[in-house]
């Protein structure tokens, strides 16, 4: 176990591979060429790094036509990378906050769920309303929550059948508090986007809140944007 942990930590700890993993938190699949542009490295060097991440089981590759697309092997990899962000010294984040307002810290995607200040605020509101219960740092849906999610248009029983984590707290690296991950978190984000509350930003994990979103976030979660 120790040897495997050291191997995985050293793989992610390389600056180039760390940036590859951070880029993939966007939730999209990227080609090797796209990743080499983002990371600013040669195609040959990118190929070597991707091969190591594939061999470790951290990434998978899918072929579509002439192109190969790389993405995380599973949701747990995304959670691990986001959690590593929480190790950034708080003083460093505080300095950045004083410099300028950061859209990525205000509202963003963490792979397939909502994160940032807004994501944390949604989680805190659901906890305060007792829709979700924090049981020893494990999130559970309350009896009231079952009805709330049904009224919101999310069928919890269908989510439980998925081959992934149902509901879990995910430590937000910029807010240092939990947002909601798992299939429940993913469904909340999908619903908010489909209803026109949120709008993804091209080539960024930052998420824009629409006028309708401002009203609905306040109505359901008492969040003032």
Secondary structure by P-SEA (a helix, b strand, c coil): caaaaaaaaaaaacaaaaaaaaaacccccccaaaaaaaacccaaaaaaaaaaaaaaccbbbbbcccbbbbccccaaaaaaaaaaaaaccaaaaaaaaaacccccccbbbcccccccaaaaaaaaaaaaaccccccccbbbbcaaaaaaaaaacccaaaaaacccccbbbbbbccccbbbbbcaaaaaaaaaaaaaccccccccccbbbbcaaaaaaaaacccccc
